[in-house]
Amino acid sequence: MRLFLTFALIAAAALGQQTEFTPGSTDYLNAPRFPSGSWLRQHFDKPVPRVELQAPMRLPDFLINNRLELSLRSYLELVLANNTDIQIQKLTIETQRNAITRAFAPFDPVATASFRSTRAESPTNDALAGAATLNQLTQPFSLGYQQTLETGTQYNVGFTANKSSTNSAFANFNPALTSGLNANFTQPLLRNRGAAVNRLPIVIAKTRFRSAQYNLTDQVMRLLQAAELAYWAVIEARESLKVQEQALQLFDTLLKRSQRELELGAISPLEIYQPQQQYASQEVFVTQARYRLAQAEDALRRQMGADLDPQYRSMAIELTETVLPPTDDRPFDKEQIVEVAMRKRPDLRTALNNIEIDDLSLKQAKNSLLPDLSLTGTYTSSGRGGQFFQRTNVFAGDGTSSSVTNVIPGGLGDALSQTFQFTFPTYGFGLTLRLPIRDRRAQADFADATVSKRLNSLRARTTEQSIRLEVLNAVNQVENSRASVKLAQVRLDFSQKRVEAEQKRYDLGVTTIFFVIQAQNDLVSAQADLVQQSVQYRRNLLGLQRVTGQLLEDRGVVID
């Protein structure tokens, strides 16, 4: 009997593998099936996961002469590999991926098996019990399998067996063996009928996962923009420090010349204070520029995870990108750029995706409004077996129990034979109607789905308007930066010429040191302004790439 039950359990498991619901792609159905080895490991030997954070990766690949030498591309590679915020965003999408697997759960088959053994001893009150102390042993066993199909059909198949033994003198079968095979199904005829309705939770989960992918793209794009801004902030701080150091060297030369002229008596002692004060002020500016550069480099290390490794926390960084004035003067086609943004912006895709989810929710709500009419069917076959005690009568002529005239051997095979030959069948069909007289919950759900779709449609329109405005502003900022860089170049050219002119006039003695220092200050300011405008052009161009949704594509970044 144990061997038979083992084979029956294996057969039910095989049936479950054959009839499991597998619509479309099975990428999300990664749960193992019984009785595979992976199923056993999953349910009995799966360890509690340990969270171990990895050390920063690929930093040694860019180590040259005990310093990190980074182009913009190599820096972005490190950011994508080590940035903690980007890794967090990548993990948030996994919950939506798991929701797809969870949406398949209603179609997962379930196999059940039970066995119970009960022995009971009880005193009897009359002679019909067949013994002064009734001793009974009951051992029921059941095996079942149930599943819901994509059409909404719910079915279950079960097998039952029971063995009972007693010391009653009136028992005809002892031990008595019974078995039964039963099958039931329920088919919805209105509500929850068909794969289109029952697959809605799966389709909604996949649509939400697609929205999560769009959100991930948008967040990674914003984080990548912030990381690249940190890169250009270091370059701006580096170039500003060079400008201030050049200015310090220039004022140092002027101070030494003024001191030499004072020694020769060419100038008054009162005129030496201005070069000294200018040199001291410039030293302060150089110190401030160095600290700004150090602060920008610390922010850069944080973006690429170098602050997590003690070896790279204080290592020098060499950025190979240079600040060059823009050479592309072609005008922008604003409407074409707006059209590109409408196609590529992930936040707009998310808004449109939400409308698709609302359409699916409306179908669900409409399905809930339908009456619940179901067709049910059942079929049962039973059998009996065991050792049969043939008696003359219940009682003998003197009132005692009759004697056994014949013993016919039997067993479980008799019961199974009768069961599977359908000797004693029971079958039936029925209709069940559940008619909501007034279903306020379903009506409210349908109304909420309608309002949600209208809200998301308006939000999508707002997003389109915001995208258009953002793109137009970004284009204007880039064009403004182009003009500002050109003006800064002109200003630097005139400032350089003015310094040369003031220096010649000072050599000829027709001007004072005040005007020379003022011209040099203007030159330093013009140089710093050109650096700032050039870096600002890079920032604005980066912002334009982000608002058009092309930043990841332009940087060669693909999100898996």
PEVENJO-V702294 format. One record per helix or strand of 3 or more residues. SS is the DSSP state (H for helix, E for strand). FROM is the first residue (numbers start at 0). TO is the last residue. If there is no record, write none. Layout:
ss:from:to
SS:FROM:TO
SS:FROM:TO
//
This chain:
ss:from:to
H:1:18
H:36:43
H:58:61
E:66:69
H:71:81
H:83:102
H:104:106
E:109:122
H:126:128
E:132:147
E:153:165
E:172:187
H:194:197
H:199:263
H:268:302
H:305:307
E:315:318
H:333:343
H:345:368
E:371:390
E:403:407
H:411:419
E:423:433
H:439:507
H:512:546
H:550:553
//
